[in-house]
Structure formats: C-alpha cells, structure tokens
Amino acid sequence: MCQFSIAHTTTPEAIFARAQKVIGGMGGTVTGSSAAGEFRLSVFGASIVGNYTATDTEINIEITDKPFMIGCG
C-alpha cells in the first residue's frame, strides 16, 4: 500500500474532471465525487487500484493494489 499527498492550487472539481478524462482515456475508471472516491486503471496489463480524498489545498491518495514491480515513488 502507498499513501501520498499532492498540493494543488486549483479546485477539487477541476482536478476530478481532469482525473476522469486522463484515467478514462487510459481505459480506467474514477468513481465518486470531487471530495472522495476510487480509481482503477490498467498499466502493462496489471491493475492499479486506489482511493482519494480532496480538500481545497491537497489531494490525499492511497494505492491499495498495484503490481509489486511498480514502486510507490
């Protein structure tokens, strides 16, 4: 499991819309809202699954499942 936070200077709604577009464009899904939810995408045939919460200043991300060869960094 990996956990990290990313500071931002835009709105959670804008980040949520961008995440849906980017992850959706990669064949993945983002469910939930701009405040909290889950995501799933496939990279090299393996799934990366996680959840997120967002505030006005940062996004907290937790990766709950990933291939062992992909590090948290």
Backbone as JSON, one array per atom type, in Angstrom:
{
  "sequence": "MCQFSIAHTTTPEAIFARAQKVIGGMGGTVTGSSAAGEFRLSVFGASIVGNYTATDTEINIEITDKPFMIGCG",
  "N": [[0.84, -1.17, 0.0], [0.5, 2.23, -0.77], [0.79, 5.62, 0.2], [0.22, 9.05, -0.34], [0.35, 12.66, -0.59], [-0.72, 15.41, -2.59], [-0.17, 18.71, -3.19], [-2.28, 21.37, -4.36], [-3.38, 24.09, -6.46], [-5.75, 24.66, -7.6], [-9.26, 23.95, -8.05], [-10.94, 21.25, -6.3], [-12.92, 20.17, -7.92], [-12.07, 20.75, -10.54], [-9.75, 19.21, -10.67], [-10.83, 16.66, -10.31], [-12.38, 16.42, -12.66], [-10.33, 16.46, -14.57], [-8.88, 14.16, -13.81], [-10.82, 12.17, -14.34], [-10.92, 12.44, -17.12], [-8.24, 11.88, -17.96], [-7.62, 9.34, -16.73], [-9.82, 7.9, -17.64], [-9.29, 8.07, -20.37], [-7.23, 6.32, -20.54], [-8.47, 3.96, -20.31], [-9.34, 3.41, -17.81], [-11.22, 3.85, -14.69], [-12.88, 6.33, -12.73], [-14.58, 6.75, -9.82], [-17.01, 8.28, -7.72], [-16.82, 11.46, -6.14], [-15.8, 14.94, -6.37], [-14.78, 15.26, -3.87], [-14.18, 12.78, -2.68], [-13.35, 9.38, -3.52], [-12.83, 6.53, -5.7], [-10.4, 4.9, -7.82], [-9.38, 3.09, -10.75], [-7.12, 1.59, -12.89], [-5.43, 0.15, -15.71], [-2.15, -0.86, -16.22], [0.29, -1.87, -18.34], [-1.07, -4.3, -18.48], [-1.63, -4.9, -15.83], [-3.47, -4.18, -12.84], [-3.95, -1.04, -11.22], [-5.14, 0.15, -8.29], [-6.98, 2.34, -6.23], [-7.81, 4.89, -3.78], [-9.06, 8.19, -3.05], [-9.05, 11.36, -1.36], [-10.05, 14.75, -1.3], [-9.18, 18.11, -0.58], [-9.45, 21.69, -0.29], [-6.83, 22.38, -0.69], [-5.16, 20.16, -1.05], [-4.68, 16.81, -2.37], [-5.25, 13.62, -1.19], [-3.95, 10.51, -1.66], [-4.33, 7.02, -1.83], [-2.9, 4.07, -2.71], [-4.17, 0.98, -3.14], [-3.85, -1.45, -4.36], [-1.45, -2.8, -6.5], [0.95, -3.72, -9.02], [3.78, -5.56, -7.84], [6.19, -4.8, -8.92], [6.04, -2.13, -9.5], [6.95, 0.72, -7.94], [6.26, 2.78, -5.01], [7.12, 5.37, -5.27]],
  "CA": [[0.0, 0.0, 0.0], [1.23, 3.5, -0.86], [0.0, 6.8, 0.52], [0.91, 10.31, -0.55], [-0.49, 13.85, -0.78], [-0.27, 16.33, -3.62], [-0.74, 20.06, -3.03], [-2.78, 21.94, -5.62], [-3.83, 25.49, -6.39], [-6.99, 24.76, -8.35], [-10.38, 23.42, -7.28], [-11.1, 19.79, -6.35], [-13.78, 19.84, -9.07], [-11.25, 20.77, -11.75], [-8.85, 18.05, -10.62], [-11.67, 15.48, -10.52], [-12.7, 16.37, -14.09], [-9.11, 16.09, -15.29], [-8.6, 12.75, -13.5], [-11.76, 11.36, -15.11], [-10.53, 12.49, -18.52], [-6.96, 11.2, -18.16], [-7.73, 7.92, -16.38], [-10.77, 7.35, -18.6], [-8.59, 7.95, -21.65], [-6.33, 5.17, -20.44], [-9.32, 2.79, -20.14], [-9.64, 3.21, -16.39], [-12.43, 4.47, -14.16], [-12.86, 7.11, -11.5], [-15.94, 6.82, -9.28], [-17.1, 9.11, -6.53], [-17.05, 12.88, -6.36], [-14.57, 15.73, -6.27], [-14.33, 15.22, -2.48], [-13.64, 11.45, -2.34], [-13.76, 8.33, -4.43], [-11.91, 5.45, -6.03], [-9.96, 4.83, -9.21], [-8.83, 1.82, -11.21], [-6.61, 1.62, -14.25], [-4.56, -0.95, -16.07], [-0.85, -0.46, -16.74], [1.01, -3.06, -18.8], [-1.87, -5.47, -18.19], [-1.84, -5.08, -14.4], [-4.34, -3.14, -12.28], [-3.6, -0.14, -10.13], [-6.41, 0.48, -7.66], [-6.79, 3.18, -5.07], [-8.86, 5.83, -3.41], [-8.58, 9.55, -2.84], [-9.87, 12.4, -0.74], [-9.54, 16.04, -1.75], [-9.55, 19.33, 0.14], [-9.2, 22.87, -1.11], [-5.4, 22.61, -0.88], [-4.39, 18.96, -1.39], [-5.34, 15.54, -2.66], [-4.63, 12.5, -0.49], [-4.12, 9.32, -2.49], [-3.9, 5.74, -1.27], [-2.89, 2.97, -3.67], [-4.49, -0.22, -2.36], [-3.41, -2.64, -5.1], [-0.58, -2.48, -7.63], [1.96, -4.76, -9.25], [4.9, -5.41, -6.93], [7.34, -4.2, -9.61], [5.85, -0.69, -9.57], [7.2, 1.27, -6.62], [5.38, 3.84, -4.53], [7.67, 6.68, -5.66]],
  "C": [[0.89, 1.24, 0.0], [0.28, 4.63, -0.51], [0.84, 8.05, 0.26], [-0.12, 11.42, -0.75], [0.14, 14.73, -1.84], [-0.97, 17.67, -3.38], [-1.23, 20.56, -4.38], [-3.26, 23.38, -5.38], [-5.1, 25.72, -7.2], [-8.12, 24.2, -7.48], [-10.4, 21.9, -7.34], [-11.95, 19.36, -7.55], [-12.99, 19.79, -10.36], [-10.31, 19.57, -11.8], [-9.63, 16.77, -10.87], [-12.0, 15.33, -12.01], [-11.49, 15.94, -14.9], [-8.76, 14.62, -15.05], [-9.54, 11.83, -14.27], [-11.35, 11.31, -16.57], [-9.26, 11.67, -18.78], [-7.07, 9.71, -17.89], [-8.71, 7.23, -17.31], [-10.15, 7.14, -19.97], [-7.63, 6.78, -21.7], [-7.13, 3.87, -20.24], [-9.67, 2.5, -18.7], [-10.93, 3.9, -15.99], [-12.11, 5.28, -12.91], [-14.31, 7.19, -11.04], [-15.91, 7.64, -8.01], [-17.4, 10.54, -6.91], [-15.73, 13.62, -6.29], [-14.01, 15.7, -4.85], [-13.67, 13.88, -2.12], [-14.14, 10.42, -3.34], [-12.67, 7.3, -4.64], [-11.52, 5.52, -7.5], [-9.37, 3.46, -9.47], [-8.34, 2.02, -12.62], [-5.66, 0.46, -14.46], [-3.29, -0.39, -16.71], [-0.08, -1.72, -17.09], [0.28, -4.35, -18.41], [-2.12, -5.75, -16.73], [-2.66, -3.91, -13.85], [-3.65, -2.32, -11.2], [-4.93, 0.38, -9.59], [-6.13, 1.35, -6.45], [-7.98, 4.05, -4.77], [-8.23, 7.18, -3.13], [-9.57, 10.35, -2.01], [-9.23, 13.73, -1.15], [-10.05, 17.15, -0.84], [-9.28, 20.5, -0.79], [-7.72, 23.08, -1.4], [-4.59, 21.37, -1.25], [-5.29, 17.77, -1.7], [-4.54, 14.46, -1.94], [-4.97, 11.24, -1.26], [-3.58, 8.1, -1.76], [-4.01, 4.69, -2.37], [-3.09, 1.7, -2.86], [-4.06, -1.52, -3.06], [-2.62, -2.18, -6.31], [0.36, -3.64, -7.85], [3.18, -4.51, -8.35], [6.09, -4.72, -7.59], [7.2, -2.69, -9.8], [5.97, -0.14, -8.16], [6.2, 2.35, -6.25], [5.87, 5.23, -4.97], [7.18, 7.08, -7.0]]
}
